[in-house]
Amino acid sequence: MTSTNNYRNVKFFYKEWKTYSGVNATGYTCNDESLLKHVNTISFGAKTIQDMKGKIDDYLDNVERHIELKELNDKACAEFYAIPTLYRGD
């Protein structure tokens, strides 16, 4: 079962599924592009609706912080890949 929810104008989904070992599981996922436009994340999950709302609040209320973290991460990645190594991939 999947249902759509909305909090602070952000869509997220409640899902139920069976794990690989046959155990019932539930959780929430969000892939709202407008919410995640400032981060290097395309979706995130939470076990409870309270946790999901808390994560949405964090993304909305701390946009500048998330922009700074993304820029820092992008800079670190660029610096890492600029250094030659013997690693040639899998």
PAVODO-370772 format. One line per field, with one value per atom (N, C-alpha, C, O): x, y, z; atom name. Coordinates in Angstrom, 3 decimals. Each point is the difference from the previous one (the first is absolute). Layout:
REM residues N
xx [X,...]
yy [Y,...]
zz [Z,...]
atomo [CA,...]
***
This chain:
REM residues 90
xx [0.840,-0.840,0.883,1.015,-1.407,0.688,-1.045,-1.033,1.304,-0.903,0.819,1.136,-1.719,0.666,-0.393,-1.169,2.151,-0.217,0.557,0.754,-1.131,0.476,0.269,-0.834,2.002,0.365,0.777,1.013,-1.462,0.631,0.177,1.019,-2.010,-0.027,1.032,0.392,0.038,0.964,-0.683,-0.547,0.586,-0.582,0.978,1.204,-1.752,0.779,-0.929,-1.221,1.791,-0.782,0.196,1.109,-2.196,0.034,-0.021,-0.806,1.676,0.070,0.049,0.549,-1.134,0.080,0.583,-0.354,1.250,0.605,0.506,0.008,0.408,0.636,1.489,0.409,0.393,1.441,0.409,-0.822,2.091,0.487,-0.201,-0.101,0.041,-0.187,-1.466,-0.303,-0.611,-1.417,-0.628,-1.167,1.899,-0.516,-0.737,0.479,-1.647,-0.743,0.755,0.530,-0.486,0.694,-0.842,-0.808,1.013,-0.697,0.977,1.008,-1.320,0.825,-0.511,-0.991,1.676,-0.365,1.164,1.160,-1.464,1.026,-0.448,-1.192,2.183,-0.264,1.003,1.200,-1.703,0.865,-0.439,0.122,-0.624,-0.507,1.165,0.883,-0.891,1.113,0.185,1.134,-2.222,0.142,0.614,0.741,-1.037,0.586,1.490,0.788,-0.403,1.364,0.890,1.083,-1.509,0.768,1.339,0.883,-0.716,1.240,0.962,1.040,-1.366,0.846,0.317,-0.633,1.615,0.391,-0.759,0.565,-1.816,-0.843,-1.239,-0.592,0.199,-1.218,-1.192,-1.145,1.408,-1.090,0.567,1.205,-2.091,0.401,-1.174,-1.142,1.425,-1.030,-0.022,0.920,-1.992,-0.160,-0.895,-0.870,1.094,-0.808,-1.361,-0.980,0.916,-1.267,-0.392,0.830,-2.090,-0.482,0.616,0.252,-0.008,0.639,1.425,0.423,0.317,1.351,-0.021,0.848,-1.803,-0.110,-0.274,0.632,-1.560,-0.311,1.207,0.246,0.505,1.213,1.038,0.649,-0.483,0.958,-0.462,0.808,-2.102,-0.538,0.208,0.423,-0.717,0.237,1.456,0.285,0.645,1.422,0.365,0.686,-1.131,0.307,-0.594,0.660,-1.881,-0.658,0.536,0.137,0.160,0.384,1.493,0.424,0.374,1.456,0.576,1.023,-1.681,0.414,1.445,0.794,-0.447,1.363,1.042,1.039,-1.301,0.920,0.176,1.118,-2.225,0.072,0.717,0.699,-0.864,0.736,1.499,0.803,-0.425,1.412,0.579,1.121,-1.871,0.474,0.156,0.942,-1.856,0.099,1.231,0.738,-0.516,1.175,1.286,0.947,-0.904,1.170,0.218,1.130,-2.194,0.090,0.465,0.858,-1.424,0.398,1.476,0.706,-0.240,1.408,0.898,1.037,-1.424,0.790,0.061,1.056,-2.158,-0.022,0.909,0.763,-0.838,0.838,1.476,0.818,-0.479,1.390,0.467,1.119,-1.964,0.346,0.253,0.995,-1.875,0.140,1.109,0.426,0.038,1.101,1.346,0.974,-0.906,1.253,0.109,-0.861,1.919,0.153,0.263,0.720,-1.307,0.239,0.234,-0.161,0.540,0.170,-1.330,-0.097,-0.928,-1.312,-0.620,-0.074,-0.371,-0.595,-1.434,-0.501,-0.158,-1.398,-0.111,1.002,-2.205,-0.250,0.079,-0.185]
yy [-1.185,1.185,1.246,0.055,0.917,1.289,1.099,-0.063,1.072,1.148,1.279,0.036,1.006,1.286,0.899,0.066,0.622,0.947,1.351,0.097,0.946,1.334,0.704,-0.014,0.631,0.765,1.226,-0.135,1.304,1.264,0.093,0.485,-0.950,0.037,-0.936,0.200,-1.204,-0.981,-1.366,-0.434,-0.236,-1.343,-1.047,0.076,-1.063,-1.166,-1.194,0.155,-1.338,-1.219,-0.960,-0.166,-0.455,-1.092,-1.294,-0.151,-0.774,-1.260,-1.179,0.085,-1.173,-1.282,-1.009,-0.005,-0.855,-1.022,-1.150,0.076,-1.126,-1.133,0.047,0.234,-0.453,-0.013,-1.288,-0.891,0.803,-1.198,-1.254,-1.101,1.262,-1.155,-0.235,-0.842,1.590,-0.227,0.771,-0.225,1.115,0.785,1.225,0.665,-0.380,1.203,1.243,0.040,0.970,1.244,1.180,-0.123,1.259,1.230,1.163,-0.086,1.162,1.192,1.086,-0.169,1.278,1.172,0.375,-0.106,0.539,0.480,1.324,0.272,0.543,1.288,0.200,-0.209,0.614,0.324,1.317,0.171,0.742,1.288,0.836,0.417,-0.179,0.688,1.430,0.462,0.241,1.382,0.051,0.932,-1.906,-0.061,-0.315,0.537,-1.404,-0.516,0.704,-0.497,1.624,0.664,0.548,0.271,-0.102,0.554,-1.063,0.338,-1.602,-1.067,-1.041,-0.036,-0.802,-1.073,-1.284,-1.090,1.211,-1.131,0.021,1.056,-2.231,-0.033,-0.545,0.189,-0.867,-0.479,-0.338,-0.192,0.124,-0.405,-0.693,0.134,-0.864,-0.762,0.262,0.591,-1.045,0.099,-1.141,-0.460,0.011,-1.102,0.466,-0.741,1.985,0.495,1.313,0.685,-0.361,1.257,1.202,1.032,-1.163,1.089,0.235,1.145,-2.230,0.136,0.631,0.837,-1.228,0.572,1.498,0.792,-0.406,1.420,0.764,1.130,-1.726,0.634,0.210,1.045,-2.025,0.133,1.064,0.786,-0.768,1.033,1.379,0.931,-0.793,1.268,0.425,1.168,-2.115,0.321,0.516,1.015,-1.692,0.458,1.381,0.833,-0.576,1.279,1.141,1.129,-1.417,1.049,0.309,0.992,-1.821,0.176,-0.043,-0.642,1.324,-0.023,0.473,-0.649,1.767,0.533,-1.001,-0.172,-0.477,-1.014,-1.143,-0.462,0.006,-1.105,0.422,-0.809,2.060,0.498,0.006,-0.430,0.917,0.015,-1.410,-0.228,-0.715,-1.384,-0.621,-0.756,1.070,-0.527,0.555,-0.737,2.044,0.621,-0.590,-0.247,0.023,-0.603,-1.420,-0.383,-0.390,-1.362,-0.020,-0.801,1.682,0.081,0.362,-0.553,1.480,0.405,-1.171,-0.231,-0.501,-1.146,-1.075,-0.594,0.336,-1.001,0.423,-0.813,2.078,0.491,-0.111,-0.382,0.714,-0.100,-1.456,-0.304,-0.576,-1.425,-0.544,-0.688,0.986,-0.540,0.684,-0.519,1.668,0.681,-0.630,0.234,-1.029,-0.646,-1.354,-0.861,0.664,-1.282,-1.149,0.164,-1.309,-1.195,-1.177,0.101,-1.210,-1.233,-0.726,-0.929,1.361,-0.652,0.316,1.160,-2.195,0.172,-0.502,-0.273,0.151,-0.441,-1.505,-0.715,0.257,-1.425,-0.781,-1.217]
zz [0.000,0.000,0.000,0.694,-1.462,-0.050,0.085,-0.666,1.489,0.059,-0.034,0.472,-1.030,-0.129,1.157,0.381,0.172,1.083,-0.419,-0.968,1.702,-0.290,1.316,0.905,-0.803,1.195,-0.461,-0.685,1.043,-0.379,-1.517,-0.493,-0.218,-1.460,-0.643,-1.149,1.881,-0.497,0.000,1.014,-2.165,-0.099,0.507,-0.247,0.967,0.374,0.052,-0.010,0.066,-0.157,1.166,0.508,-0.097,0.967,-0.798,-0.918,1.258,-0.740,0.963,1.098,-1.544,0.706,-0.970,-1.179,1.666,-0.856,0.847,1.229,-1.885,0.665,-0.293,-1.137,2.155,-0.193,-0.708,-0.214,-0.145,-0.687,0.840,-0.541,1.863,0.877,0.365,0.845,-1.483,0.199,1.149,0.321,0.297,1.123,-0.548,-0.918,1.492,-0.391,0.459,1.110,-1.971,0.321,-0.474,-0.921,1.565,-0.385,0.114,0.700,-1.392,0.087,-0.906,-0.710,0.746,-0.788,-0.912,0.397,-1.606,-0.927,-0.598,-0.145,-0.196,-0.622,-1.124,0.179,-1.338,-1.135,-0.649,-1.213,2.014,-0.470,-0.551,0.750,-2.057,-0.659,0.495,0.133,0.139,0.464,1.403,0.314,0.517,1.340,-0.068,0.779,-1.708,-0.038,-1.027,-0.309,-0.215,-1.052,0.490,-0.815,2.115,0.542,0.523,0.565,-0.741,0.545,-1.070,-1.055,1.340,-0.919,0.315,-0.078,0.424,0.359,-0.883,-0.225,-0.278,-0.812,0.774,-0.410,1.531,0.857,1.369,0.160,0.820,1.344,0.667,-0.437,1.479,0.680,1.492,0.564,0.058,1.451,0.457,-0.740,1.966,0.538,0.489,-0.078,0.590,0.544,-0.678,-0.599,0.708,-0.581,0.720,-0.623,1.932,0.741,-0.503,-0.155,-0.102,-0.539,-1.387,-0.311,-0.522,-1.344,0.091,-0.699,1.546,0.151,0.522,-0.423,1.328,0.510,-1.085,-0.042,-0.838,-1.096,-1.001,-0.494,0.199,-0.895,0.622,-0.687,1.983,0.695,-0.129,-0.263,0.446,-0.081,-1.386,-0.118,-0.924,-1.358,-0.279,-0.621,1.063,-0.265,0.869,-0.473,1.723,0.938,-0.004,0.594,-1.249,0.010,-1.416,-0.240,-0.691,-1.411,-0.148,-0.681,1.308,-0.137,0.488,-0.637,1.740,0.526,-0.994,-0.227,-0.366,-0.965,-1.280,-0.610,0.198,-1.170,0.303,-0.828,2.011,0.390,0.056,-0.455,1.008,0.087,-1.381,-0.239,-0.668,-1.366,-0.693,-0.653,0.796,-0.616,0.565,-0.747,2.049,0.634,-0.518,-0.301,0.198,-0.508,-1.455,-0.370,-0.452,-1.405,-0.131,-0.843,1.675,-0.026,0.409,-0.623,1.656,0.455,-1.070,-0.216,-0.450,-1.078,-1.143,-0.521,0.128,-1.098,0.357,-0.838,2.072,0.446,0.019,-0.414,0.886,0.056,-1.405,-0.227,-0.705,-1.353,-0.802,-1.032,1.493,-0.683,0.318,-0.715,1.776,0.409,-0.703,0.182,-0.988,-0.683,0.982,0.986,-1.269,0.807,-0.929,-1.216,1.809,-0.769,-0.194,-0.802,1.545,-0.111,-1.346,-0.405,-0.283,-1.327,-0.078,-1.090,2.222,0.005,0.148,0.004,0.116,0.218,-1.290,0.002]
atomo [N,CA,C,O,N,CA,C,O,N,CA,C,O,N,CA,C,O,N,CA,C,O,N,CA,C,O,N,CA,C,O,N,CA,C,O,N,CA,C,O,N,CA,C,O,N,CA,C,O,N,CA,C,O,N,CA,C,O,N,CA,C,O,N,CA,C,O,N,CA,C,O,N,CA,C,O,N,CA,C,O,N,CA,C,O,N,CA,C,O,N,CA,C,O,N,CA,C,O,N,CA,C,O,N,CA,C,O,N,CA,C,O,N,CA,C,O,N,CA,C,O,N,CA,C,O,N,CA,C,O,N,CA,C,O,N,CA,C,O,N,CA,C,O,N,CA,C,O,N,CA,C,O,N,CA,C,O,N,CA,C,O,N,CA,C,O,N,CA,C,O,N,CA,C,O,N,CA,C,O,N,CA,C,O,N,CA,C,O,N,CA,C,O,N,CA,C,O,N,CA,C,O,N,CA,C,O,N,CA,C,O,N,CA,C,O,N,CA,C,O,N,CA,C,O,N,CA,C,O,N,CA,C,O,N,CA,C,O,N,CA,C,O,N,CA,C,O,N,CA,C,O,N,CA,C,O,N,CA,C,O,N,CA,C,O,N,CA,C,O,N,CA,C,O,N,CA,C,O,N,CA,C,O,N,CA,C,O,N,CA,C,O,N,CA,C,O,N,CA,C,O,N,CA,C,O,N,CA,C,O,N,CA,C,O,N,CA,C,O,N,CA,C,O,N,CA,C,O,N,CA,C,O,N,CA,C,O,N,CA,C,O,N,CA,C,O,N,CA,C,O,N,CA,C,O,N,CA,C,O,N,CA,C,O,N,CA,C,O,N,CA,C,O,N,CA,C,O,N,CA,C,O,N,CA,C,O,N,CA,C,O,N,CA,C,O,N,CA,C,O,N,CA,C,O]
***
